[in-house]
Amino acid sequence: MKHPAGTFQSHIARGFVVISAICAALTPAAANQEQGRRLAQLYCARCHAIDRVSPSPLRIAPPFRTLHERYPVEMLQESLAEGIVTGHPTMPQFSFERDQVGDFILFLKSLERGQADR
């Protein structure tokens, strides 16, 4: 027969395992979205609005929150990886690494859902 304290410790250990699993499942998406926001801030915010309310600093550059109204943002994956050479006339050419593309798309989708907090 198990001691009640042993049963209690067993339940606590199981609880920690469940909480750890939940945190591990949630953390990468949040981190990736935040990394996507940082990429947008670093490479895009000079011309594009990267939040839910501001106008774009460059009038001809569309706010990122409206991109999904033009096309599914997932369509940008290949262009972001290979290097965007079109867009507005003053847009510089750049390309992202594969993991950065996923982070950036996740950030854009957060604007679409209204869940970006910055």
A tleap script that builds the chain and sets N, CA, C and O, in Angstrom:
source leaprc.protein.ff14SB
mol = sequence {
  NMET LYS HIE PRO ALA GLY THR PHE GLN SER
  HIE ILE ALA ARG GLY PHE VAL VAL ILE SER
  ALA ILE CYS ALA ALA LEU THR PRO ALA ALA
  ALA ASN GLN GLU GLN GLY ARG ARG LEU ALA
  GLN LEU TYR CYS ALA ARG CYS HIE ALA ILE
  ASP ARG VAL SER PRO SER PRO LEU ARG ILE
  ALA PRO PRO PHE ARG THR LEU HIE GLU ARG
  TYR PRO VAL GLU MET LEU GLN GLU SER LEU
  ALA GLU GLY ILE VAL THR GLY HIE PRO THR
  MET PRO GLN PHE SER PHE GLU ARG ASP GLN
  VAL GLY ASP PHE ILE LEU PHE LEU LYS SER
  LEU GLU ARG GLY GLN ALA ASP CARG
}
set mol.1.N position { 0.837 -1.182 0.000 }
set mol.1.CA position { 0.000 0.000 0.000 }
set mol.1.C position { 0.881 1.244 0.000 }
set mol.1.O position { 1.840 1.338 0.765 }
set mol.2.N position { 0.541 2.203 -0.872 }
set mol.2.CA position { 1.317 3.433 -0.967 }
set mol.2.C position { 0.961 4.368 0.176 }
set mol.2.O position { -0.170 4.405 0.661 }
set mol.3.N position { 1.934 5.093 0.571 }
set mol.3.CA position { 1.741 6.116 1.597 }
set mol.3.C position { 1.042 7.309 0.956 }
set mol.3.O position { 1.368 7.656 -0.180 }
set mol.4.N position { 0.088 7.954 1.642 }
set mol.4.CA position { -0.613 9.092 1.051 }
set mol.4.C position { 0.321 10.201 0.580 }
set mol.4.O position { 0.035 10.856 -0.422 }
set mol.5.N position { 1.426 10.424 1.276 }
set mol.5.CA position { 2.371 11.464 0.841 }
set mol.5.C position { 2.984 11.086 -0.503 }
set mol.5.O position { 3.218 11.956 -1.342 }
set mol.6.N position { 3.245 9.805 -0.713 }
set mol.6.CA position { 3.795 9.338 -1.985 }
set mol.6.C position { 2.815 9.562 -3.119 }
set mol.6.O position { 3.220 9.941 -4.218 }
set mol.7.N position { 1.535 9.333 -2.873 }
set mol.7.CA position { 0.495 9.561 -3.873 }
set mol.7.C position { 0.404 11.043 -4.201 }
set mol.7.O position { 0.274 11.421 -5.366 }
set mol.8.N position { 0.470 11.867 -3.189 }
set mol.8.CA position { 0.419 13.317 -3.386 }
set mol.8.C position { 1.597 13.777 -4.246 }
set mol.8.O position { 1.427 14.566 -5.175 }
set mol.9.N position { 2.798 13.272 -3.924 }
set mol.9.CA position { 3.984 13.643 -4.695 }
set mol.9.C position { 3.870 13.153 -6.133 }
set mol.9.O position { 4.322 13.827 -7.059 }
set mol.10.N position { 3.275 11.999 -6.320 }
set mol.10.CA position { 3.079 11.462 -7.655 }
set mol.10.C position { 2.154 12.366 -8.472 }
set mol.10.O position { 2.415 12.634 -9.645 }
set mol.11.N position { 1.077 12.833 -7.847 }
set mol.11.CA position { 0.144 13.741 -8.531 }
set mol.11.C position { 0.826 15.059 -8.876 }
set mol.11.O position { 0.616 15.605 -9.959 }
set mol.12.N position { 1.627 15.560 -7.976 }
set mol.12.CA position { 2.345 16.810 -8.232 }
set mol.12.C position { 3.319 16.620 -9.393 }
set mol.12.O position { 3.415 17.478 -10.270 }
set mol.13.N position { 4.034 15.511 -9.401 }
set mol.13.CA position { 4.984 15.242 -10.478 }
set mol.13.C position { 4.262 15.164 -11.819 }
set mol.13.O position { 4.736 15.711 -12.814 }
set mol.14.N position { 3.130 14.491 -11.846 }
set mol.14.CA position { 2.344 14.405 -13.092 }
set mol.14.C position { 1.873 15.784 -13.525 }
set mol.14.O position { 1.882 16.109 -14.713 }
set mol.15.N position { 1.463 16.590 -12.557 }
set mol.15.CA position { 1.028 17.957 -12.875 }
set mol.15.C position { 2.138 18.768 -13.516 }
set mol.15.O position { 1.905 19.494 -14.483 }
set mol.16.N position { 3.352 18.646 -12.978 }
set mol.16.CA position { 4.491 19.356 -13.558 }
set mol.16.C position { 4.774 18.885 -14.977 }
set mol.16.O position { 5.105 19.690 -15.848 }
set mol.17.N position { 4.646 17.591 -15.209 }
set mol.17.CA position { 4.875 17.058 -16.555 }
set mol.17.C position { 3.850 17.636 -17.528 }
set mol.17.O position { 4.208 18.050 -18.631 }
set mol.18.N position { 2.593 17.667 -17.133 }
set mol.18.CA position { 1.536 18.204 -17.995 }
set mol.18.C position { 1.766 19.691 -18.256 }
set mol.18.O position { 1.669 20.139 -19.398 }
set mol.19.N position { 2.066 20.451 -17.217 }
set mol.19.CA position { 2.300 21.891 -17.377 }
set mol.19.C position { 3.516 22.130 -18.264 }
set mol.19.O position { 3.491 23.012 -19.122 }
set mol.20.N position { 4.567 21.362 -18.069 }
set mol.20.CA position { 5.762 21.512 -18.902 }
set mol.20.C position { 5.455 21.233 -20.360 }
set mol.20.O position { 5.936 21.939 -21.246 }
set mol.21.N position { 4.657 20.206 -20.613 }
set mol.21.CA position { 4.293 19.863 -21.993 }
set mol.21.C position { 3.473 20.984 -22.631 }
set mol.21.O position { 3.688 21.332 -23.792 }
set mol.22.N position { 2.547 21.539 -21.882 }
set mol.22.CA position { 1.723 22.638 -22.400 }
set mol.22.C position { 2.594 23.841 -22.698 }
set mol.22.O position { 2.465 24.447 -23.762 }
set mol.23.N position { 3.482 24.201 -21.776 }
set mol.23.CA position { 4.369 25.351 -21.987 }
set mol.23.C position { 5.280 25.131 -23.182 }
set mol.23.O position { 5.505 26.052 -23.967 }
set mol.24.N position { 5.794 23.947 -23.326 }
set mol.24.CA position { 6.675 23.645 -24.457 }
set mol.24.C position { 5.922 23.761 -25.773 }
set mol.24.O position { 6.482 24.205 -26.775 }
set mol.25.N position { 4.657 23.363 -25.774 }
set mol.25.CA position { 3.861 23.439 -26.997 }
set mol.25.C position { 3.513 24.882 -27.343 }
set mol.25.O position { 3.429 25.221 -28.524 }
set mol.26.N position { 3.312 25.723 -26.364 }
set mol.26.CA position { 2.905 27.099 -26.611 }
set mol.26.C position { 4.082 28.032 -26.861 }
set mol.26.O position { 3.956 28.960 -27.661 }
set mol.27.N position { 5.183 27.829 -26.229 }
set mol.27.CA position { 6.295 28.759 -26.293 }
set mol.27.C position { 6.863 28.962 -27.695 }
set mol.27.O position { 7.079 30.113 -28.074 }
set mol.28.N position { 7.120 27.917 -28.494 }
set mol.28.CA position { 7.714 28.178 -29.798 }
set mol.28.C position { 6.879 29.090 -30.682 }
set mol.28.O position { 7.442 29.954 -31.355 }
set mol.29.N position { 5.563 28.934 -30.708 }
set mol.29.CA position { 4.731 29.791 -31.551 }
set mol.29.C position { 4.831 31.236 -31.105 }
set mol.29.O position { 4.938 32.135 -31.940 }
set mol.30.N position { 4.799 31.474 -29.807 }
set mol.30.CA position { 4.905 32.837 -29.303 }
set mol.30.C position { 6.275 33.409 -29.635 }
set mol.30.O position { 6.381 34.559 -30.060 }
set mol.31.N position { 7.321 32.616 -29.447 }
set mol.31.CA position { 8.675 33.080 -29.748 }
set mol.31.C position { 8.819 33.349 -31.234 }
set mol.31.O position { 9.431 34.346 -31.617 }
set mol.32.N position { 8.273 32.493 -32.076 }
set mol.32.CA position { 8.376 32.684 -33.515 }
set mol.32.C position { 7.641 33.934 -33.971 }
set mol.32.O position { 8.141 34.680 -34.813 }
set mol.33.N position { 6.472 34.161 -33.424 }
set mol.33.CA position { 5.723 35.357 -33.786 }
set mol.33.C position { 6.491 36.604 -33.359 }
set mol.33.O position { 6.556 37.581 -34.105 }
set mol.34.N position { 7.060 36.574 -32.187 }
set mol.34.CA position { 7.846 37.714 -31.707 }
set mol.34.C position { 9.085 37.912 -32.575 }
set mol.34.O position { 9.458 39.047 -32.871 }
set mol.35.N position { 9.721 36.827 -32.980 }
set mol.35.CA position { 10.874 36.950 -33.874 }
set mol.35.C position { 10.444 37.531 -35.213 }
set mol.35.O position { 11.165 38.342 -35.795 }
set mol.36.N position { 9.290 37.131 -35.702 }
set mol.36.CA position { 8.765 37.715 -36.938 }
set mol.36.C position { 8.514 39.209 -36.801 }
set mol.36.O position { 8.763 39.972 -37.735 }
set mol.37.N position { 8.026 39.626 -35.651 }
set mol.37.CA position { 7.800 41.050 -35.400 }
set mol.37.C position { 9.140 41.790 -35.387 }
set mol.37.O position { 9.255 42.891 -35.926 }
set mol.38.N position { 10.152 41.174 -34.766 }
set mol.38.CA position { 11.481 41.807 -34.744 }
set mol.38.C position { 12.056 41.947 -36.151 }
set mol.38.O position { 12.667 42.964 -36.478 }
set mol.39.N position { 11.860 40.928 -36.979 }
set mol.39.CA position { 12.313 41.015 -38.369 }
set mol.39.C position { 11.600 42.148 -39.107 }
set mol.39.O position { 12.225 42.913 -39.842 }
set mol.40.N position { 10.296 42.246 -38.903 }
set mol.40.CA position { 9.528 43.325 -39.532 }
set mol.40.C position { 10.023 44.685 -39.052 }
set mol.40.O position { 10.158 45.617 -39.844 }
set mol.41.N position { 10.290 44.794 -37.767 }
set mol.41.CA position { 10.801 46.057 -37.220 }
set mol.41.C position { 12.151 46.405 -37.841 }
set mol.41.O position { 12.396 47.552 -38.213 }
set mol.42.N position { 13.014 45.416 -37.949 }
set mol.42.CA position { 14.361 45.645 -38.450 }
set mol.42.C position { 14.390 45.967 -39.950 }
set mol.42.O position { 15.078 46.895 -40.375 }
set mol.43.N position { 13.643 45.196 -40.746 }
set mol.43.CA position { 13.752 45.305 -42.196 }
set mol.43.C position { 12.633 46.081 -42.890 }
set mol.43.O position { 12.805 46.522 -44.027 }
set mol.44.N position { 11.508 46.251 -42.232 }
set mol.44.CA position { 10.338 46.737 -42.960 }
set mol.44.C position { 9.705 48.007 -42.400 }
set mol.44.O position { 9.059 48.754 -43.136 }
set mol.45.N position { 9.883 48.253 -41.119 }
set mol.45.CA position { 9.142 49.331 -40.448 }
set mol.45.C position { 9.523 50.720 -40.942 }
set mol.45.O position { 8.791 51.680 -40.700 }
set mol.46.N position { 10.648 50.845 -41.625 }
set mol.46.CA position { 11.015 52.155 -42.165 }
set mol.46.C position { 9.989 52.623 -43.204 }
set mol.46.O position { 9.782 53.824 -43.380 }
set mol.47.N position { 9.357 51.679 -43.883 }
set mol.47.CA position { 8.390 52.020 -44.925 }
set mol.47.C position { 6.966 51.555 -44.616 }
set mol.47.O position { 6.003 52.255 -44.927 }
set mol.48.N position { 6.829 50.362 -43.997 }
set mol.48.CA position { 5.521 49.753 -43.762 }
set mol.48.C position { 5.077 49.904 -42.312 }
set mol.48.O position { 5.895 49.836 -41.395 }
set mol.49.N position { 3.785 50.110 -42.112 }
set mol.49.CA position { 3.219 50.013 -40.769 }
set mol.49.C position { 3.206 48.536 -40.405 }
set mol.49.O position { 2.735 47.711 -41.187 }
set mol.50.N position { 3.715 48.194 -39.229 }
set mol.50.CA position { 3.786 46.789 -38.824 }
set mol.50.C position { 2.893 46.515 -37.620 }
set mol.50.O position { 3.016 45.472 -36.977 }
set mol.51.N position { 2.002 47.442 -37.316 }
set mol.51.CA position { 1.072 47.239 -36.204 }
set mol.51.C position { -0.357 47.297 -36.716 }
set mol.51.O position { -0.587 47.273 -37.925 }
set mol.52.N position { -1.309 47.371 -35.812 }
set mol.52.CA position { -2.720 47.328 -36.192 }
set mol.52.C position { -3.333 48.693 -36.445 }
set mol.52.O position { -4.481 48.761 -36.883 }
set mol.53.N position { -2.620 49.785 -36.190 }
set mol.53.CA position { -3.276 51.092 -36.280 }
set mol.53.C position { -2.515 52.174 -37.026 }
set mol.53.O position { -3.139 53.074 -37.588 }
set mol.54.N position { -1.215 52.118 -37.050 }
set mol.54.CA position { -0.412 53.206 -37.617 }
set mol.54.C position { -0.470 53.232 -39.135 }
set mol.54.O position { -0.623 52.194 -39.778 }
set mol.55.N position { -0.345 54.430 -39.705 }
set mol.55.CA position { -0.178 54.498 -41.160 }
set mol.55.C position { 1.263 54.127 -41.517 }
set mol.55.O position { 2.163 54.252 -40.687 }
set mol.56.N position { 1.474 53.681 -42.729 }
set mol.56.CA position { 2.832 53.369 -43.181 }
set mol.56.C position { 3.627 54.666 -43.305 }
set mol.56.O position { 3.105 55.657 -43.815 }
set mol.57.N position { 4.872 54.679 -42.851 }
set mol.57.CA position { 5.705 55.878 -42.995 }
set mol.57.C position { 5.884 56.294 -44.464 }
set mol.57.O position { 5.941 57.485 -44.771 }
set mol.58.N position { 5.971 55.315 -45.361 }
set mol.58.CA position { 6.024 55.592 -46.791 }
set mol.58.C position { 4.624 55.339 -47.336 }
set mol.58.O position { 4.141 54.207 -47.308 }
set mol.59.N position { 3.992 56.355 -47.817 }
set mol.59.CA position { 2.577 56.283 -48.185 }
set mol.59.C position { 2.249 55.164 -49.183 }
set mol.59.O position { 1.170 54.577 -49.110 }
set mol.60.N position { 3.159 54.863 -50.108 }
set mol.60.CA position { 2.866 53.827 -51.115 }
set mol.60.C position { 3.116 52.414 -50.602 }
set mol.60.O position { 2.778 51.445 -51.282 }
set mol.61.N position { 3.702 52.280 -49.417 }
set mol.61.CA position { 3.968 50.951 -48.841 }
set mol.61.C position { 2.750 50.513 -48.037 }
set mol.61.O position { 2.370 51.195 -47.085 }
set mol.62.N position { 2.131 49.397 -48.394 }
set mol.62.CA position { 0.905 48.994 -47.684 }
set mol.62.C position { 1.194 48.591 -46.241 }
set mol.62.O position { 2.214 47.964 -45.956 }
set mol.63.N position { 0.282 48.959 -45.325 }
set mol.63.CA position { 0.415 48.469 -43.946 }
set mol.63.C position { 0.331 46.946 -43.940 }
set mol.63.O position { -0.486 46.365 -44.655 }
set mol.64.N position { 1.156 46.312 -43.154 }
set mol.64.CA position { 1.159 44.856 -43.112 }
set mol.64.C position { -0.182 44.287 -42.681 }
set mol.64.O position { -0.533 43.174 -43.074 }
set mol.65.N position { -0.931 45.023 -41.888 }
set mol.65.CA position { -2.227 44.518 -41.415 }
set mol.65.C position { -3.239 44.354 -42.554 }
set mol.65.O position { -4.263 43.693 -42.383 }
set mol.66.N position { -2.953 44.956 -43.718 }
set mol.66.CA position { -3.880 44.859 -44.849 }
set mol.66.C position { -3.427 43.875 -45.923 }
set mol.66.O position { -4.155 43.649 -46.890 }
set mol.67.N position { -2.256 43.292 -45.778 }
set mol.67.CA position { -1.760 42.397 -46.831 }
set mol.67.C position { -2.709 41.233 -47.099 }
set mol.67.O position { -2.895 40.835 -48.249 }
set mol.68.N position { -3.311 40.685 -46.039 }
set mol.68.CA position { -4.201 39.529 -46.226 }
set mol.68.C position { -5.455 39.896 -47.012 }
set mol.68.O position { -6.147 39.008 -47.512 }
set mol.69.N position { -5.754 41.169 -47.130 }
set mol.69.CA position { -6.910 41.593 -47.928 }
set mol.69.C position { -6.586 41.532 -49.419 }
set mol.69.O position { -7.494 41.482 -50.249 }
set mol.70.N position { -5.318 41.534 -49.757 }
set mol.70.CA position { -4.878 41.496 -51.151 }
set mol.70.C position { -4.653 40.072 -51.648 }
set mol.70.O position { -4.959 39.749 -52.796 }
set mol.71.N position { -4.113 39.219 -50.766 }
set mol.71.CA position { -3.791 37.830 -51.104 }
set mol.71.C position { -3.463 37.089 -49.817 }
set mol.71.O position { -3.162 37.720 -48.804 }
set mol.72.N position { -3.515 35.750 -49.839 }
set mol.72.CA position { -3.095 35.005 -48.642 }
set mol.72.C position { -1.613 35.265 -48.376 }
set mol.72.O position { -0.788 35.120 -49.278 }
set mol.73.N position { -1.270 35.646 -47.150 }
set mol.73.CA position { 0.125 35.998 -46.853 }
set mol.73.C position { 1.066 34.813 -47.031 }
set mol.73.O position { 2.267 35.011 -47.216 }
set mol.74.N position { 0.557 33.599 -46.981 }
set mol.74.CA position { 1.397 32.426 -47.218 }
set mol.74.C position { 2.021 32.458 -48.616 }
set mol.74.O position { 3.057 31.837 -48.855 }
set mol.75.N position { 1.385 33.184 -49.529 }
set mol.75.CA position { 1.918 33.286 -50.886 }
set mol.75.C position { 3.265 34.018 -50.909 }
set mol.75.O position { 3.977 33.958 -51.912 }
set mol.76.N position { 3.619 34.699 -49.831 }
set mol.76.CA position { 4.885 35.419 -49.763 }
set mol.76.C position { 6.073 34.524 -49.405 }
set mol.76.O position { 7.222 34.952 -49.509 }
set mol.77.N position { 5.808 33.300 -48.990 }
set mol.77.CA position { 6.886 32.431 -48.506 }
set mol.77.C position { 8.018 32.291 -49.512 }
set mol.77.O position { 9.181 32.500 -49.164 }
set mol.78.N position { 7.710 31.952 -50.714 }
set mol.78.CA position { 8.754 31.741 -51.722 }
set mol.78.C position { 9.504 33.037 -52.012 }
set mol.78.O position { 10.731 33.041 -52.110 }
set mol.79.N position { 8.774 34.126 -52.148 }
set mol.79.CA position { 9.418 35.413 -52.422 }
set mol.79.C position { 10.333 35.839 -51.285 }
set mol.79.O position { 11.418 36.367 -51.526 }
set mol.80.N position { 9.905 35.616 -50.057 }
set mol.80.CA position { 10.734 35.997 -48.909 }
set mol.80.C position { 12.016 35.171 -48.851 }
set mol.80.O position { 13.072 35.678 -48.470 }
set mol.81.N position { 11.919 33.906 -49.227 }
set mol.81.CA position { 13.088 33.026 -49.183 }
set mol.81.C position { 14.040 33.287 -50.351 }
set mol.81.O position { 15.259 33.240 -50.186 }
set mol.82.N position { 13.485 33.559 -51.522 }
set mol.82.CA position { 14.327 33.746 -52.710 }
set mol.82.C position { 14.793 35.183 -52.867 }
set mol.82.O position { 15.792 35.448 -53.536 }
set mol.83.N position { 14.084 36.091 -52.265 }
set mol.83.CA position { 14.427 37.506 -52.361 }
set mol.83.C position { 13.348 38.280 -53.087 }
set mol.83.O position { 13.083 38.045 -54.266 }
set mol.84.N position { 12.738 39.188 -52.386 }
set mol.84.CA position { 11.698 40.023 -52.991 }
set mol.84.C position { 12.389 41.103 -53.820 }
set mol.84.O position { 13.240 41.838 -53.319 }
set mol.85.N position { 12.011 41.186 -55.087 }
set mol.85.CA position { 12.587 42.210 -55.951 }
set mol.85.C position { 11.521 43.167 -56.467 }
set mol.85.O position { 11.835 44.152 -57.135 }
set mol.86.N position { 10.274 42.881 -56.161 }
set mol.86.CA position { 9.198 43.778 -56.556 }
set mol.86.C position { 8.553 44.328 -55.300 }
set mol.86.O position { 8.965 44.002 -54.187 }
set mol.87.N position { 7.583 45.127 -55.470 }
set mol.87.CA position { 6.932 45.791 -54.356 }
set mol.87.C position { 6.851 47.250 -54.737 }
set mol.87.O position { 6.679 47.580 -55.910 }
set mol.88.N position { 6.972 48.116 -53.767 }
set mol.88.CA position { 6.990 49.535 -54.105 }
set mol.88.C position { 8.370 49.899 -54.661 }
set mol.88.O position { 9.347 49.210 -54.370 }
set mol.89.N position { 8.467 50.969 -55.455 }
set mol.89.CA position { 9.716 51.294 -56.169 }
set mol.89.C position { 10.950 51.470 -55.274 }
set mol.89.O position { 12.063 51.185 -55.714 }
set mol.90.N position { 10.782 51.920 -54.061 }
set mol.90.CA position { 11.940 52.157 -53.190 }
set mol.90.C position { 12.249 50.966 -52.287 }
set mol.90.O position { 13.101 51.059 -51.403 }
set mol.91.N position { 11.561 49.853 -52.506 }
set mol.91.CA position { 11.755 48.683 -51.647 }
set mol.91.C position { 13.095 48.017 -51.944 }
set mol.91.O position { 13.382 47.674 -53.091 }
set mol.92.N position { 13.917 47.834 -50.904 }
set mol.92.CA position { 15.208 47.164 -51.136 }
set mol.92.C position { 15.023 45.671 -51.367 }
set mol.92.O position { 14.036 45.084 -50.923 }
set mol.93.N position { 15.973 45.064 -52.060 }
set mol.93.CA position { 15.934 43.616 -52.254 }
set mol.93.C position { 16.535 42.951 -51.023 }
set mol.93.O position { 17.575 43.379 -50.521 }
set mol.94.N position { 15.881 41.914 -50.547 }
set mol.94.CA position { 16.381 41.160 -49.397 }
set mol.94.C position { 15.791 39.773 -49.442 }
set mol.94.O position { 14.851 39.513 -50.193 }
set mol.95.N position { 16.347 38.872 -48.632 }
set mol.95.CA position { 15.776 37.534 -48.497 }
set mol.95.C position { 15.969 37.064 -47.066 }
set mol.95.O position { 16.902 37.484 -46.381 }
set mol.96.N position { 15.083 36.193 -46.624 }
set mol.96.CA position { 15.124 35.637 -45.279 }
set mol.96.C position { 15.592 34.187 -45.336 }
set mol.96.O position { 15.458 33.512 -46.357 }
set mol.97.N position { 16.138 33.732 -44.233 }
set mol.97.CA position { 16.428 32.310 -44.065 }
set mol.97.C position { 15.105 31.573 -43.896 }
set mol.97.O position { 14.082 32.184 -43.586 }
set mol.98.N position { 15.128 30.277 -44.098 }
set mol.98.CA position { 13.904 29.468 -44.064 }
set mol.98.C position { 13.128 29.624 -42.752 }
set mol.98.O position { 11.910 29.798 -42.777 }
set mol.99.N position { 13.820 29.564 -41.606 }
set mol.99.CA position { 13.116 29.698 -40.338 }
set mol.99.C position { 12.589 31.119 -40.146 }
set mol.99.O position { 11.558 31.314 -39.502 }
set mol.100.N position { 13.282 32.103 -40.695 }
set mol.100.CA position { 12.821 33.478 -40.600 }
set mol.100.C position { 11.537 33.685 -41.408 }
set mol.100.O position { 10.655 34.446 -41.008 }
set mol.101.N position { 11.446 33.001 -42.543 }
set mol.101.CA position { 10.234 33.102 -43.361 }
set mol.101.C position { 9.026 32.648 -42.546 }
set mol.101.O position { 7.996 33.323 -42.535 }
set mol.102.N position { 9.146 31.515 -41.867 }
set mol.102.CA position { 8.045 31.019 -41.039 }
set mol.102.C position { 7.694 31.988 -39.924 }
set mol.102.O position { 6.517 32.220 -39.647 }
set mol.103.N position { 8.708 32.555 -39.283 }
set mol.103.CA position { 8.475 33.527 -38.218 }
set mol.103.C position { 7.734 34.751 -38.761 }
set mol.103.O position { 6.782 35.240 -38.151 }
set mol.104.N position { 8.185 35.230 -39.907 }
set mol.104.CA position { 7.603 36.432 -40.501 }
set mol.104.C position { 6.152 36.195 -40.923 }
set mol.104.O position { 5.283 37.033 -40.682 }
set mol.105.N position { 5.900 35.059 -41.547 }
set mol.105.CA position { 4.524 34.723 -41.959 }
set mol.105.C position { 3.624 34.601 -40.729 }
set mol.105.O position { 2.490 35.080 -40.740 }
set mol.106.N position { 4.116 33.972 -39.687 }
set mol.106.CA position { 3.335 33.845 -38.456 }
set mol.106.C position { 2.992 35.222 -37.889 }
set mol.106.O position { 1.878 35.443 -37.416 }
set mol.107.N position { 3.949 36.140 -37.937 }
set mol.107.CA position { 3.680 37.505 -37.483 }
set mol.107.C position { 2.615 38.165 -38.360 }
set mol.107.O position { 1.678 38.771 -37.840 }
set mol.108.N position { 2.749 38.054 -39.679 }
set mol.108.CA position { 1.747 38.654 -40.566 }
set mol.108.C position { 0.360 38.084 -40.295 }
set mol.108.O position { -0.627 38.820 -40.290 }
set mol.109.N position { 0.286 36.770 -40.071 }
set mol.109.CA position { -1.008 36.150 -39.787 }
set mol.109.C position { -1.577 36.636 -38.465 }
set mol.109.O position { -2.796 36.685 -38.303 }
set mol.110.N position { -0.720 36.995 -37.515 }
set mol.110.CA position { -1.216 37.514 -36.244 }
set mol.110.C position { -1.891 38.865 -36.441 }
set mol.110.O position { -2.842 39.193 -35.732 }
set mol.111.N position { -1.412 39.643 -37.391 }
set mol.111.CA position { -2.063 40.917 -37.697 }
set mol.111.C position { -3.427 40.675 -38.319 }
set mol.111.O position { -4.383 41.407 -38.062 }
set mol.112.N position { -3.500 39.656 -39.127 }
set mol.112.CA position { -4.748 39.259 -39.794 }
set mol.112.C position { -5.798 38.865 -38.758 }
set mol.112.O position { -6.975 39.195 -38.904 }
set mol.113.N position { -5.381 38.179 -37.740 }
set mol.113.CA position { -6.293 37.711 -36.690 }
set mol.113.C position { -6.510 38.759 -35.612 }
set mol.113.O position { -7.356 38.582 -34.737 }
set mol.114.N position { -5.761 39.837 -35.667 }
set mol.114.CA position { -5.886 40.864 -34.653 }
set mol.114.C position { -5.223 40.486 -33.339 }
set mol.114.O position { -5.628 40.979 -32.286 }
set mol.115.N position { -4.204 39.616 -33.375 }
set mol.115.CA position { -3.580 39.159 -32.159 }
set mol.115.C position { -2.186 39.719 -31.942 }
set mol.115.O position { -1.552 39.393 -30.939 }
set mol.116.N position { -1.689 40.550 -32.846 }
set mol.116.CA position { -0.368 41.134 -32.628 }
set mol.116.C position { -0.502 42.198 -31.565 }
set mol.116.O position { -1.423 43.015 -31.611 }
set mol.117.N position { 0.391 42.197 -30.624 }
set mol.117.CA position { 0.247 43.125 -29.519 }
set mol.117.C position { 1.149 44.330 -29.631 }
set mol.117.O position { 1.216 45.132 -28.699 }
set mol.118.N position { 1.846 44.484 -30.744 }
set mol.118.CA position { 2.713 45.656 -30.881 }
set mol.118.C position { 2.580 46.254 -32.238 }
set mol.118.O position { 3.235 47.252 -32.540 }
savepdb mol mol.pdb
quit
